[in-house]
């Protein structure tokens, strides 16, 4: 069980040495027993998770990968859009719902605004926030809401801490399995001075140096596509500073073959491709109606599709793209997850975190800050009160 990385083409990759200290996110140990205890104390049917960025991107990944096997439903609220907020509160029953605001600073205005809406409607609340003087912590204490501490770690790196594990535990996911998978990957990367994740970061850096400043990330798995927002956040906030970094964009495959594959092979030569796929799928075999046997599909009779496994069909679509990338000698690599489960979710989380961490190191950047984010936030709060 695990993740295999194949470098289809490195595009002239040349290995570079990179020595970085073990990051805080890989050295931190969450209180597993406390998470388990808190989860047992709360019974609900619907979970409303309110947050932005790193407060929710990791949990979104877990929920899309593992959520279809649970009888609870998670609703991730990242906006103050009135129709979304009020529509959700009208549709859900306060007696069967738990609202979970997550914020490290406790000062994310949109989170506070959404929380106030649900508090006014009488919904119960459990928060994840820091031990600080933030507004969310003060609200929690004044109202007597239950909570758990948000670690002092940059939000986008907190998926294997209370920030990502608490909502996962409350949903009934195997959060300990997620944590074990992350620890396995953390340990592996720390023990190896040269590893494939460092090589990914080096290939991306080398490609950027040659003008390939965009990374196309097709996910040939709807279950894994929840990791896409996390990947974008990790790379954009960590690496896109001081005029450096690459733009990450993606979609679900094979749907992306009906639009962005044209861009990949026929557009500007400024892309690196980072493929994601799952090896193990359930088998679903086709049965063809005899009346349709002689229907022609791209030169094949429909009868030839009898007993075809949809898993093999998906792999065939992916193989077509891989072979085209190889023949065109375009820089690309493929991340194969053997199967979707809590452990591999944790491994993939850690792999993406370290990809961003190493990528900052190659560029001489601080891996943990995002200095250009606050400007728009300050303007946003001012705009709320203009004219008062």
C-alpha positions as CSV (number, residue, x, y, z in Angstrom):
1,X,0.0,0.0,0.0
2,X,1.4,3.4,-0.9
3,X,2.3,5.9,-3.6
4,X,4.5,5.3,-6.6
5,X,6.0,8.1,-8.6
6,X,7.0,7.6,-12.2
7,X,8.9,10.3,-14.1
8,X,7.6,10.1,-17.7
9,X,10.0,12.8,-18.9
10,X,12.1,15.1,-16.7
11,X,12.6,17.6,-19.5
12,X,16.3,17.9,-18.9
13,X,16.1,17.5,-15.2
14,X,19.4,17.8,-13.4
15,X,19.6,16.8,-9.7
16,X,20.4,19.5,-7.3
17,X,21.3,19.1,-3.7
18,X,18.9,20.6,-1.1
19,X,19.3,20.4,2.6
20,X,16.4,21.6,4.8
21,X,15.6,21.1,8.4
22,X,12.7,19.0,9.5
23,X,9.6,21.3,9.4
24,X,7.4,21.9,12.3
25,X,4.4,20.3,10.6
26,X,6.2,17.0,10.3
27,X,7.5,17.2,13.9
28,X,4.2,17.9,15.6
29,X,2.1,15.2,17.3
30,X,-1.6,15.8,17.7
31,X,-3.5,14.6,20.8
32,X,-5.1,11.5,19.3
33,X,-6.9,10.5,22.5
34,X,-8.4,14.0,22.9
35,X,-9.7,14.0,19.3
36,X,-11.2,10.6,19.8
37,X,-12.9,11.7,23.1
38,X,-14.3,14.9,21.6
39,X,-15.7,13.0,18.6
40,X,-17.5,10.5,20.8
41,X,-19.2,13.3,22.7
42,X,-21.0,14.7,19.7
43,X,-23.9,13.0,17.8
44,X,-25.2,14.5,14.7
45,X,-26.4,13.8,11.1
46,X,-24.9,16.9,9.3
47,X,-21.6,18.6,9.9
48,X,-21.2,22.2,8.7
49,X,-17.5,23.1,8.6
50,X,-16.9,26.8,8.3
51,X,-13.4,28.0,7.2
52,X,-11.1,29.1,4.5
53,X,-7.9,27.9,2.9
54,X,-5.9,25.6,5.1
55,X,-8.7,25.4,7.7
56,X,-10.7,23.3,5.2
57,X,-8.6,22.2,2.2
58,X,-7.2,19.1,3.9
59,X,-10.6,18.0,5.3
60,X,-12.2,18.6,1.9
61,X,-9.7,16.1,0.5
62,X,-10.5,13.5,3.1
63,X,-14.3,14.0,2.7
64,X,-14.3,13.6,-1.0
65,X,-12.1,10.5,-0.8
66,X,-13.8,8.7,2.1
67,X,-17.2,10.4,2.6
68,X,-19.3,8.2,0.4
69,X,-19.0,5.4,2.9
70,X,-20.6,7.3,5.8
71,X,-24.2,8.0,6.8
72,X,-23.2,11.5,7.9
73,X,-23.0,14.4,5.5
74,X,-20.4,17.2,5.6
75,X,-21.1,20.7,4.3
76,X,-18.0,22.8,3.8
77,X,-18.8,26.5,3.9
78,X,-16.1,28.8,2.5
79,X,-18.3,31.8,1.4
80,X,-20.6,34.5,2.8
81,X,-22.8,34.2,-0.3
82,X,-26.3,34.8,1.2
83,X,-28.1,32.1,-0.9
84,X,-25.6,29.5,0.1
85,X,-25.5,30.4,3.8
86,X,-29.2,30.9,4.4
87,X,-30.1,28.0,2.1
88,X,-28.0,25.7,4.2
89,X,-29.4,26.8,7.5
90,X,-33.0,26.5,6.2
91,X,-32.4,23.0,4.9
92,X,-30.7,21.6,8.0
93,X,-32.2,20.7,11.4
94,X,-30.4,22.3,14.3
95,X,-31.2,19.2,16.4
96,X,-29.3,17.0,13.9
97,X,-26.5,19.3,12.9
98,X,-23.2,20.5,14.4
99,X,-21.5,23.7,13.2
100,X,-17.7,23.6,13.3
101,X,-15.9,26.9,12.6
102,X,-12.1,26.5,12.1
103,X,-9.7,29.4,12.2
104,X,-6.1,29.6,13.5
105,X,-6.1,33.4,14.0
106,X,-9.8,33.5,14.9
107,X,-9.9,36.7,13.0
108,X,-11.2,35.5,9.6
109,X,-14.2,37.8,9.2
110,X,-16.2,35.6,6.8
111,X,-15.9,32.7,9.2
112,X,-17.2,34.9,12.1
113,X,-20.1,36.2,9.9
114,X,-21.2,32.7,8.9
115,X,-20.9,31.5,12.5
116,X,-23.1,34.4,13.7
117,X,-25.8,33.4,11.2
118,X,-25.9,29.8,12.6
119,X,-25.7,30.9,16.2
120,X,-28.7,33.1,15.7
121,X,-30.6,30.1,14.2
122,X,-29.8,28.0,17.3
123,X,-27.3,25.6,15.9
124,X,-24.9,23.9,18.3
125,X,-21.2,24.8,17.8
126,X,-17.8,23.0,18.2
127,X,-14.8,25.1,17.2
128,X,-11.2,24.5,16.3
129,X,-9.2,27.7,17.1
130,X,-6.0,28.9,18.7
131,X,-5.2,29.7,22.3
132,X,-5.0,33.5,21.5
133,X,-7.0,36.7,21.8
134,X,-8.8,36.1,18.5
135,X,-12.5,36.8,18.1
136,X,-13.5,33.2,17.6
137,X,-11.8,32.2,20.8
138,X,-13.6,34.9,22.7
139,X,-17.0,33.9,21.1
140,X,-16.4,30.3,22.1
141,X,-15.6,31.2,25.7
142,X,-18.5,33.7,26.1
143,X,-21.1,31.3,24.7
144,X,-19.7,28.3,26.4
145,X,-19.1,26.3,23.2
146,X,-16.9,23.3,23.2
147,X,-13.6,23.5,21.2
148,X,-10.2,22.0,20.6
149,X,-6.9,23.8,20.1
150,X,-5.6,24.7,16.6
151,X,-1.8,24.1,16.6
152,X,0.6,27.0,16.0
153,X,1.3,25.8,12.4
154,X,0.6,27.5,9.1
155,X,-2.9,26.4,8.1
156,X,-2.0,24.8,4.7
157,X,0.3,22.4,6.5
158,X,-2.1,21.3,9.2
159,X,-3.9,18.4,7.5
160,X,-2.4,15.8,9.8
161,X,-3.0,17.9,12.9
162,X,-6.2,18.7,14.8
163,X,-7.2,21.1,12.1
164,X,-7.8,18.3,9.5
165,X,-8.2,15.4,11.8
166,X,-10.9,16.7,14.1
167,X,-13.6,17.1,11.4
168,X,-12.5,13.8,9.9
169,X,-12.9,12.1,13.3
170,X,-16.3,13.8,13.9
171,X,-17.4,12.4,10.5
172,X,-16.4,8.9,11.6
173,X,-13.5,8.6,9.3
174,X,-10.4,6.5,10.4
175,X,-8.5,9.6,11.3
176,X,-5.8,7.6,13.0
177,X,-5.2,5.8,9.7
178,X,-4.9,9.2,8.0
179,X,-2.4,10.3,10.7
180,X,-0.4,7.0,10.4
181,X,-0.2,7.4,6.6
182,X,1.2,10.9,7.0
183,X,3.7,9.8,9.6
184,X,4.9,7.0,7.3
185,X,5.5,9.5,4.5
186,X,7.1,12.1,6.9
187,X,9.5,9.5,8.2
188,X,10.4,8.2,4.8
189,X,11.2,11.6,3.4
190,X,13.2,12.6,6.5
191,X,15.3,9.4,6.3
192,X,16.2,9.8,2.6
193,X,18.5,12.6,1.6
194,X,17.6,11.9,-2.0
195,X,14.0,11.0,-2.7
196,X,11.4,11.2,-5.5
197,X,9.4,14.0,-3.8
198,X,12.5,16.2,-3.7
199,X,13.0,15.2,-7.4
200,X,9.5,16.4,-8.2
201,X,10.2,19.8,-6.6
202,X,13.5,20.0,-8.5
203,X,11.8,19.1,-11.9
204,X,9.3,21.8,-11.2
205,X,11.9,24.3,-10.3
206,X,14.1,23.5,-13.3
207,X,11.1,23.7,-15.6
208,X,10.2,27.2,-14.3
209,X,13.8,28.3,-14.9
210,X,13.3,27.3,-18.6
211,X,10.0,29.2,-18.8
212,X,7.6,26.4,-18.1
213,X,5.6,28.4,-15.6
214,X,2.3,26.4,-15.5
215,X,1.6,22.9,-14.1
216,X,-1.4,20.9,-15.4
217,X,-2.7,18.5,-12.9
218,X,-5.3,16.0,-14.3
219,X,-6.8,13.7,-11.6
220,X,-8.0,10.4,-13.1
221,X,-10.0,9.8,-9.9
222,X,-13.0,11.7,-8.7
223,X,-12.2,10.5,-5.2
224,X,-8.7,12.1,-5.3
225,X,-9.9,15.3,-6.9
226,X,-10.6,16.7,-3.4
227,X,-6.8,17.0,-3.1
228,X,-6.7,19.5,-6.0
229,X,-7.6,22.6,-3.9
230,X,-5.0,21.6,-1.3
231,X,-2.3,21.2,-4.0
232,X,-3.1,24.6,-5.5
233,X,-3.1,26.3,-2.0
234,X,0.2,24.6,-1.0
235,X,2.0,25.6,-4.2
236,X,0.6,29.1,-4.7
237,X,0.9,30.3,-1.1
238,X,4.3,28.6,-0.6
239,X,6.1,29.3,-3.8
240,X,4.4,32.2,-5.6
241,X,6.3,35.0,-3.9
242,X,9.0,37.5,-4.9
243,X,7.9,37.1,-8.6
244,X,8.6,33.4,-8.5
245,X,6.5,30.2,-8.8
246,X,4.2,28.4,-11.1
247,X,0.5,28.4,-11.7
248,X,-1.2,25.1,-10.9
249,X,-4.5,24.2,-12.6
250,X,-6.4,21.0,-13.2
251,X,-9.5,19.0,-13.7
252,X,-10.9,15.5,-13.5
253,X,-9.8,13.0,-16.2
254,X,-10.8,11.8,-18.7
255,X,-13.2,14.8,-18.8
256,X,-10.2,17.2,-19.2
257,X,-9.3,15.3,-22.4
258,X,-12.2,17.1,-24.0
259,X,-10.8,20.6,-23.5
260,X,-7.4,21.0,-21.8
261,X,-5.6,18.2,-23.6
262,X,-5.9,20.4,-26.7
263,X,-4.1,23.1,-24.7
264,X,-1.5,20.7,-23.5
265,X,-0.5,19.3,-26.9
266,X,-1.5,22.2,-29.2
267,X,-1.0,25.4,-27.2
268,X,2.0,27.2,-25.8
269,X,4.9,25.0,-24.7
270,X,4.9,26.3,-21.2
271,X,3.4,23.3,-19.3
272,X,4.6,20.6,-16.9
273,X,2.1,17.8,-16.4
274,X,1.5,16.2,-13.0
275,X,-0.8,13.2,-13.3
276,X,-2.7,11.6,-10.4
277,X,-4.5,8.2,-10.6
278,X,-5.6,5.2,-8.6
279,X,-4.5,1.7,-9.4
280,X,-7.1,-0.4,-7.6
281,X,-10.8,0.0,-8.5
282,X,-13.8,-2.1,-8.0
283,X,-14.7,-4.1,-11.2
284,X,-17.8,-3.1,-13.1
285,X,-18.3,-5.2,-16.2
286,X,-20.5,-4.1,-19.2
287,X,-23.4,-6.0,-20.6
288,X,-24.4,-5.1,-24.1
289,X,-28.0,-5.4,-25.3
290,X,-28.0,-7.9,-28.2
291,X,-30.0,-5.5,-30.3
292,X,-27.1,-3.1,-30.2
293,X,-24.3,-5.5,-30.9
294,X,-23.6,-4.2,-34.5
295,X,-23.5,-0.5,-33.5
296,X,-20.2,1.0,-34.6
297,X,-18.1,2.9,-32.1
298,X,-14.8,4.3,-33.5
299,X,-14.4,1.3,-35.8
300,X,-15.4,-1.3,-33.3
301,X,-18.7,-3.1,-32.9
302,X,-20.4,-2.6,-29.6
303,X,-20.5,-6.3,-29.1
304,X,-16.7,-6.1,-28.6
305,X,-17.3,-4.1,-25.4
306,X,-19.1,-7.0,-23.8
307,X,-17.6,-7.8,-20.4
308,X,-15.3,-4.8,-20.6
309,X,-14.2,-3.6,-17.2
310,X,-14.8,0.2,-16.7
311,X,-11.6,0.3,-14.6
312,X,-9.6,-0.9,-17.6
313,X,-11.4,1.7,-19.7
314,X,-10.3,4.5,-17.4
315,X,-6.7,3.2,-17.4
316,X,-6.8,3.1,-21.2
317,X,-7.7,6.8,-21.4
318,X,-4.9,7.7,-19.0
319,X,-2.4,5.5,-20.9
320,X,-3.2,7.4,-24.1
321,X,-2.2,10.7,-22.5
322,X,0.9,9.2,-20.9
323,X,2.1,7.7,-24.2
324,X,1.5,11.0,-26.0
325,X,3.5,12.9,-23.3
326,X,6.3,10.4,-23.6
327,X,6.4,10.5,-27.4
328,X,6.4,14.3,-27.4
329,X,9.1,14.3,-24.8
330,X,7.1,16.8,-22.7
331,X,8.1,17.1,-19.0
332,X,5.6,15.0,-16.9
333,X,5.4,12.7,-14.0
334,X,2.7,10.4,-12.7
335,X,1.6,9.8,-9.1
336,X,0.0,6.4,-8.7
337,X,-1.9,5.7,-5.5
338,X,-2.5,2.0,-5.1
339,X,-6.0,2.4,-3.6
340,X,-8.0,5.1,-1.8
341,X,-8.1,4.5,1.9
342,X,-7.3,6.6,5.1
343,X,-3.6,5.6,5.0
344,X,-3.0,6.6,1.4
345,X,-4.9,9.9,2.0
346,X,-2.4,10.7,4.8
347,X,0.5,9.7,2.6
348,X,-0.6,11.9,-0.3
349,X,-1.2,14.8,2.1
350,X,2.3,14.5,3.4
351,X,3.8,14.1,-0.1
352,X,2.1,17.3,-1.3
353,X,3.1,19.2,1.8
354,X,6.8,18.3,1.3
355,X,6.6,19.1,-2.5
356,X,5.7,22.6,-1.5
357,X,8.3,22.7,1.3
358,X,11.1,21.5,-1.0
359,X,9.9,23.8,-3.8
360,X,10.3,26.9,-1.5
361,X,13.8,25.6,-0.6
362,X,15.0,25.4,-4.2
363,X,13.8,29.0,-4.7
364,X,15.2,30.4,-1.5
365,X,11.8,31.3,-0.2
366,X,10.2,31.1,3.3
367,X,7.9,28.0,3.1
368,X,5.5,29.2,5.7
369,X,4.5,32.8,5.1
370,X,2.1,34.4,2.6
371,X,3.0,38.1,2.8
372,X,0.7,39.3,0.0
373,X,-2.5,37.9,1.3
374,X,-3.4,40.4,4.0
375,X,-3.8,43.5,1.7
376,X,-7.1,42.4,0.2
377,X,-8.4,41.2,3.6
378,X,-7.8,44.6,5.1
379,X,-9.6,46.3,2.2
380,X,-12.4,43.8,2.5
381,X,-13.1,44.7,6.1
382,X,-12.9,48.4,5.4
383,X,-15.5,48.0,2.5
384,X,-18.0,46.5,5.0
385,X,-18.2,49.7,6.9
386,X,-17.8,52.4,4.4
387,X,-20.3,55.2,4.9
388,X,-21.0,54.3,8.6
